[in-house]
């Protein structure tokens, strides 16, 4: 018998944490080696998980049920099944509760339960259970915290009275016809762009911030994704926005800026682009040697919290997934090659100092865009401009582009490859 008894704090509000824990698909994203299968009529679903016990990896197959008590933020999970060879059977019962944490905006999570094992591998598994449980719990808590802070986000457009420009005149609000799709950075999350999105929504712009595949859980997941998947997710978000808004502007940071430019180049549905420190050559801290040895050394320490403003922390992976970094370099180069196809106005924001993306990449983008580009210097910021000293400048430039953008006729829009 293996006992489960864990208590931990998550840096997210209780309702957000409970929403993740009560969603099997979201939980699976937080558990290394877990997968969901078919859902049955009784609400249970097939699942599998591969667990490493010392040098041995064992895959367990089973059926899982989830009983939820939403008002009290409680849940009970039951599971039964066997290992892939059929020699060991298991039964699991576990309960979890989510309560407000001691600090505002945090949650205190408790889990209690037991795992019953029967069969030829039971003795060996139980002997290694303590170390394995501790390792898996630590990985799960880290992934859960990031996942809770990294969900795709939408902000409805609020009525706006307009803003005063540098000449003292009041500019008209953007209007409910306008929408912005904000795309986060490589290894980042929607949480980085939340303040940017909230500021735009307060001025009458509907905002959506999608979570790109492989992000918001663990860096290992990023190595299993491709540039094409990140691009498809961005295109899907733009398509969703276009169903309700004739004017859609795509804005992004780092990888997000690159994806915004790529969508503008290959689609006639984008009315404008704001690219903040876009990538066209690769990451500053990833060398050709790193990429050549990516099969043996799967990651390296990331440049975290590249923010000049004191006391501000970003929500991002602390390691750079090198296989994914290779994908970023490939997709970025392909994007640079098609920038001549961009027909909408593009604001290119470049930081005074950037430790994540080579600063020359922004100048390269502006040069490739030619007269369609409006270069803007975020001289007082490092890479993560939306959280840095030039955040207000970024919002002002974003609103100016939205207000100047012409609506795109759905019937005349074209789609590239």
C-alpha positions, 0 to 999 in steps of 0.5 A: 500500500502506498499512501498519498499525503501532499500539501502545497501552495500554488501561486494562483487564486483558488477558483483558477486552481480548482478549474485546472484540477477538475479538468482531466485534460489540464491535469494530464498536461501537468503530469509527466508521462500521462495521457488520456484516452477514450471517454465512456458514457458513465463519465470515466475515461481511459488513461495511461501513465509511464513511471520511471522506477530507477532504471525501469520504466513501467507503463500503467493502463487504467480507467479513471473516474472523477467526482467533483464538489464545485462549491467546496472546491473538492474532488475525488479521483478513483482509478484501476488498471494494470501495467502494460504486461498485465502482471501488476494490478492497481487501485487508486483513491485520492481526494483533493481540496483547494482553499485560499492560501495565506497570501492574497491570490494563492491557493493551498492544496491538500491531497490524500489517498492510497494506491493498492498494488497486487502482482509480481512488481508490487514489492519493487514498486512499493520499495521505490515509491517514496522517492518516486512520489516525492519526485513526481509531486515536485514536478506536478506542483511546478507544472500546476503553478505555471499552468494555472497562471498560463491559461488562454485569456480573453478580455471584453472591450470596455466602453472608452471615452478616448485618450488625450494625444501629445497635442492635447486633443482627445482621440476617439476610442478604438471602438468595439469593432476592433480586436487584438490577438496578443501572442506570447514569447517562446517559453513564456505564457499569456500571463506576461501579456495580461497587463498589456491586454487589460490596458487595451480592453479598457480602451475599447479593444476586445483582446484574446491571448492564446496559450501556444502548444507546449507552453505553460506546463514544463519545458520538456513539453516544448521540445515536442512541438513545432513552429507550425503548431505555434503558427496554427494556434495563432492563425486559429486565434485570428480566425476566431477574432475575425468572426466578430470583429472587422478590424483585427490587429495581431501583436506579440513579444519575441516569438509572438512578434514573429508569429504575428508577422508571419500571419500578416504575410500569409493572410489578408485578414490582419489589419495591422501588426505590433511586433515587440523584439521579434525573432528572425535569427534565433535566441541570443543565448543559444549557439550553433553548438547548442543546437548541434548537440540538442539530442544529447543535451535537451535544454540549457538555462534560460534567460529568465526575467529579462526586465529592467524594472526592479521587482518584476517577475515574468511567468516563463520556463527557467530552461530553454528547450533546445529542440524547440529552439531549433524549430524557432530558428527554422520558423523565424528564418522562413518568416523573414523570407516572406516579410515582403508579402506584408501589406498592413502597417507594422509597428516594430518595437525594439528594446534598448538592451535585449538579453533574449533576442539579438537587437539587430533582429528588430532592425532587420525586420523593419528594413524588410518591411520598408515603408510599412514599418514604424520603428519604435525604441523602448530604450528604457526596457529589456526584452519583456517590454510589456512588464518593463518601464516602456509598458505605457509607451507600448500600449499607446503605440498599440492603440494608435495602430488599432485606431489607424487600421482599416477594417478588412473585408471578409470577402476580399481576404486571402489566405496564404500557404 
